[in-house]
Structure formats: C-alpha cells, structure tokens
C-alpha cells in the first residue's frame, strides 16, 4: 500500500465519510456517539505520491466547488512546507481552528510481544481485558470503562504499584485501520513506557487484521519521538480547519 492509499485509509478512519466523499462526524471512540463532534470543514491529506481532500457535507455548494478547485491545485507534499492552498482556504472559511501534523504507519514490533500476557508491575506493557480493566483506575477512568465493556480494543498499559501509569488504545477505528491514542502520566515520562504500550497495541491491532496508524500534531515533538522510536513509516501530513 503506497502513501496515498494509506492517507485514504487514514481519512476514513479519522472521520465519517459519506457516499459523496463529504465529511460528517468525528467517530471518537472515547465519547458516546451522541457526543461526536462535527468533522472539520476542510481536510487535506498530503503525501509525496499525491493528495486527498474532503469537505464537510453541510457547506454551501458554491463554497464546496471553490474548495474542490483549490484541492486540485495543491502539489504533492514537500517536507516542511505549509499547504500552498492554506491562505486561500482560510480566506474562504473565514479562519478557524487548525490542525497540522505527521501521519505514520506502525510496523510489526519484533520482540515487543504479540499477546500482552506479561506480568503487571514489571514495567512491561500488558494487554488489558474486561477482567483486568480495574487496573486502569483511578488514573484512566474513561479507558477503564471502555475496556470493562470490551468495546473497540485493544487496550494496553504499563502497571506500576497496582495502577496503570501509561496506556494506549484505539481512539478511532474503521474496518481497515485503527488510530492510536497514547498517554503517560506525568512523573512516569521519559522511561520508555509510551513506546512500550504503543508497540504492543500496534501488534494487537495487526492481529485484528487492521493497520495501526499513529498521527500527532506538528508541535508535539514528544509524541513524534514515540513514532520514530517504533520505526513508524511516515506517509504524509494532515491539515484541517474547523
């Protein structure tokens, strides 16, 4: 699967995309469906092999046409450059909250465990099941509830002193892929726990037949370091405006 194909998969994992290729909602697995937010008004996924773009379904048709025309003018990604269409899109939309950041495919993690059957308290990542979801309390109550119900796993964690100090779970999911959400408690950072839980999560996602995707903001260098440590395959950059 080339970079452009991976970007198509990622867009359909991050967002609900309808038959007209328009964006609907953000299928956030950490929230009830009734609380899912609207998708951004414009999303651009750039790769060295070409670009994709999507527009939210409720935009006026004349504005959609202008945004589509701009999307067709954007050249393939050159690392470090802002989208050439960015200023024109901002002007058409009157500004808005923006997101820009790299996207990675996580490879199979050799030596990182396939089943997560290690022992808790060892500083190694373990898989969290409905029976062990209580270990995510009190630090990660929302993830604990999802794990208890067995919804949209896998869930992985590092357990210290009987409590989770780092977790990774699927925060978006489609039939083809899952998007990682990873968090390490302050005070436990810098010890490699983020990469450990993400590596095990990636292997468990692959065991489901899905691609493990990882994306983050351009400013979050610590999060990017997790992807680099796991030899994540960079395939492009997301840019969106709400």
NUZA-719635 format. One record per residue (C-alpha): residue number from 1; x negated, z negated, y negated. Coordinates in steps of 0.02 Angstrom, whole numbers, plus 50000, padded with zeros to 5 digits. Last residue first. Example, Ala and Ser with C-alpha at 12.3 -4.5 7.8 and 13.67 -1.06 7.14 Angstrom:
// residues 2
NODE  2  49316  49643  50053;
NODE  1  49385  49610  50225;
END
This chain:
// residues 242
NODE  242  50637  49418  48824;
NODE  241  50478  49522  48819;
NODE  240  50378  49570  48972;
NODE  239  50202  49619  49020;
NODE  238  50137  49612  49198;
NODE  237  49961  49665  49247;
NODE  236  49888  49757  49394;
NODE  235  49827  49757  49572;
NODE  234  49706  49612  49583;
NODE  233  49670  49578  49766;
NODE  232  49652  49390  49783;
NODE  231  49485  49335  49851;
NODE  230  49551  49157  49878;
NODE  229  49432  49087  49747;
NODE  228  49485  49225  49629;
NODE  227  49669  49182  49646;
NODE  226  49635  48997  49615;
NODE  225  49525  49042  49466;
NODE  224  49670  49137  49388;
NODE  223  49768  48974  49387;
NODE  222  49627  48886  49296;
NODE  221  49611  49032  49174;
NODE  220  49791  49016  49117;
NODE  219  49786  49121  48957;
NODE  218  49830  49287  49039;
NODE  217  49977  49208  49126;
NODE  216  49995  49198  49313;
NODE  215  50035  49302  49465;
NODE  214  50017  49273  49651;
NODE  213  50096  49378  49787;
NODE  212  50103  49339  49974;
NODE  211  50171  49493  50065;
NODE  210  50310  49458  50188;
NODE  209  50318  49471  50378;
NODE  208  50359  49287  50399;
NODE  207  50182  49257  50467;
NODE  206  50119  49332  50305;
NODE  205  50211  49195  50211;
NODE  204  50130  49064  50323;
NODE  203  49958  49135  50287;
NODE  202  49990  49137  50099;
NODE  201  50056  48958  50101;
NODE  200  49897  48901  50191;
NODE  199  49790  48983  50057;
NODE  198  49897  48915  49916;
NODE  197  49886  48736  49980;
NODE  196  49697  48748  49994;
NODE  195  49669  48842  49830;
NODE  194  49761  48706  49734;
NODE  193  49674  48564  49829;
NODE  192  49499  48621  49781;
NODE  191  49444  48456  49707;
NODE  190  49453  48505  49523;
NODE  189  49625  48429  49500;
NODE  188  49679  48266  49578;
NODE  187  49693  48166  49417;
NODE  186  49828  48280  49350;
NODE  185  49940  48326  49495;
NODE  184  49912  48496  49574;
NODE  183  50041  48635  49559;
NODE  182  50068  48801  49647;
NODE  181  50210  48927  49638;
NODE  180  50177  49079  49744;
NODE  179  50282  49237  49742;
NODE  178  50357  49302  49904;
NODE  177  50365  49478  49972;
NODE  176  50459  49615  50064;
NODE  175  50632  49543  50093;
NODE  174  50625  49460  49925;
NODE  173  50567  49289  49868;
NODE  172  50529  49198  49706;
NODE  171  50466  49019  49686;
NODE  170  50389  49016  49860;
NODE  169  50298  48852  49882;
NODE  168  50131  48769  49848;
NODE  167  50099  48584  49828;
NODE  166  49962  48465  49771;
NODE  165  49958  48275  49764;
NODE  164  50085  48242  49901;
NODE  163  50107  48060  49947;
NODE  162  50056  47949  50093;
NODE  161  49889  47895  50020;
NODE  160  49839  48077  49997;
NODE  159  49942  48223  50060;
NODE  158  49893  48404  50021;
NODE  157  50046  48513  50023;
NODE  156  50129  48669  50092;
NODE  155  50306  48735  50084;
NODE  154  50358  48894  50172;
NODE  153  50499  48909  50135;
NODE  152  50659  48980  50061;
NODE  151  50776  48836  50103;
NODE  150  50735  48711  50239;
NODE  149  50859  48586  50166;
NODE  148  50727  48450  50160;
NODE  147  50602  48576  50092;
NODE  146  50716  48619  49946;
NODE  145  50746  48435  49910;
NODE  144  50560  48395  49919;
NODE  143  50521  48540  49801;
NODE  142  50637  48466  49671;
NODE  141  50571  48289  49697;
NODE  140  50386  48332  49679;
NODE  139  50291  48172  49637;
NODE  138  50406  48043  49716;
NODE  137  50417  48111  49847;
NODE  136  50335  48263  49929;
NODE  135  50302  48160  50085;
NODE  134  50491  48146  50107;
NODE  133  50493  48329  50158;
NODE  132  50413  48284  50325;
NODE  131  50565  48311  50436;
NODE  130  50626  48461  50337;
NODE  129  50453  48537  50362;
NODE  128  50298  48533  50252;
NODE  127  50148  48634  50309;
NODE  126  49981  48547  50290;
NODE  125  49835  48570  50171;
NODE  124  49679  48468  50205;
NODE  123  49629  48312  50109;
NODE  122  49636  48212  50271;
NODE  121  49787  48107  50224;
NODE  120  49908  48213  50325;
NODE  119  49846  48285  50488;
NODE  118  49832  48471  50518;
NODE  117  49977  48571  50589;
NODE  116  49978  48696  50446;
NODE  115  50021  48842  50559;
NODE  114  49895  48976  50517;
NODE  113  49747  48876  50456;
NODE  112  49625  48914  50316;
NODE  111  49486  48982  50427;
NODE  110  49524  49160  50377;
NODE  109  49646  49172  50233;
NODE  108  49748  49332  50253;
NODE  107  49737  49420  50086;
NODE  106  49827  49364  49927;
NODE  105  49899  49507  49825;
NODE  104  49867  49479  49640;
NODE  103  49952  49500  49471;
NODE  102  49872  49475  49301;
NODE  101  49958  49412  49144;
NODE  100  50069  49445  48996;
NODE  99  50229  49357  48946;
NODE  98  50319  49375  48781;
NODE  97  50456  49277  48692;
NODE  96  50547  49391  48571;
NODE  95  50522  49519  48435;
NODE  94  50654  49625  48350;
NODE  93  50686  49725  48508;
NODE  92  50642  49895  48436;
NODE  91  50496  49825  48335;
NODE  90  50425  49729  48482;
NODE  89  50441  49884  48590;
NODE  88  50346  49986  48460;
NODE  87  50208  49856  48448;
NODE  86  50188  49845  48637;
NODE  85  50185  50031  48676;
NODE  84  49996  50039  48694;
NODE  83  50001  49894  48816;
NODE  82  49864  49770  48770;
NODE  81  49694  49815  48840;
NODE  80  49587  49701  48946;
NODE  79  49573  49812  49098;
NODE  78  49632  49991  49072;
NODE  77  49804  50014  49144;
NODE  76  49879  50186  49167;
NODE  75  49942  50271  49008;
NODE  74  50108  50221  48924;
NODE  73  50207  50371  48863;
NODE  72  50343  50364  48996;
NODE  71  50382  50184  48953;
NODE  70  50411  50233  48772;
NODE  69  50544  50358  48823;
NODE  68  50629  50227  48932;
NODE  67  50629  50107  48784;
NODE  66  50710  50237  48672;
NODE  65  50841  50280  48803;
NODE  64  50880  50096  48833;
NODE  63  50904  50072  48646;
NODE  62  51029  50215  48642;
NODE  61  51119  50141  48793;
NODE  60  51139  49968  48716;
NODE  59  51053  49833  48823;
NODE  58  51157  49746  48956;
NODE  57  51061  49806  49109;
NODE  56  50891  49738  49061;
NODE  55  50756  49869  49054;
NODE  54  50628  49906  49190;
NODE  53  50455  49979  49185;
NODE  52  50332  50047  49311;
NODE  51  50154  50102  49281;
NODE  50  50015  50209  49352;
NODE  49  49871  50201  49477;
NODE  48  49763  50085  49369;
NODE  47  49914  49968  49364;
NODE  46  50039  49917  49231;
NODE  45  50204  49828  49260;
NODE  44  50313  49834  49106;
NODE  43  50468  49727  49087;
NODE  42  50595  49739  48946;
NODE  41  50748  49635  48903;
NODE  40  50682  49492  49008;
NODE  39  50791  49437  49153;
NODE  38  50938  49323  49121;
NODE  37  50915  49146  49182;
NODE  36  50969  49077  49349;
NODE  35  51068  48917  49326;
NODE  34  51218  48961  49435;
NODE  33  51096  49017  49568;
NODE  32  51032  48839  49583;
NODE  31  50852  48815  49524;
NODE  30  50680  48811  49607;
NODE  29  50713  48976  49695;
NODE  28  50716  49066  49527;
NODE  27  50803  49233  49553;
NODE  26  50776  49294  49372;
NODE  25  50931  49393  49328;
NODE  24  50988  49572  49300;
NODE  23  50856  49706  49271;
NODE  22  50901  49890  49275;
NODE  21  50846  50009  49412;
NODE  20  51018  50093  49412;
NODE  19  51051  50019  49584;
NODE  18  51017  49843  49517;
NODE  17  50853  49748  49502;
NODE  16  50856  49558  49523;
NODE  15  50688  49499  49462;
NODE  14  50519  49429  49516;
NODE  13  50529  49500  49692;
NODE  12  50590  49672  49641;
NODE  11  50453  49680  49509;
NODE  10  50324  49626  49638;
NODE  9  50371  49762  49761;
NODE  8  50357  49896  49627;
NODE  7  50189  49824  49575;
NODE  6  50128  49832  49754;
NODE  5  50177  50016  49763;
NODE  4  50079  50050  49603;
NODE  3  49926  49960  49670;
NODE  2  49922  50054  49835;
NODE  1  50000  50000  50000;
END
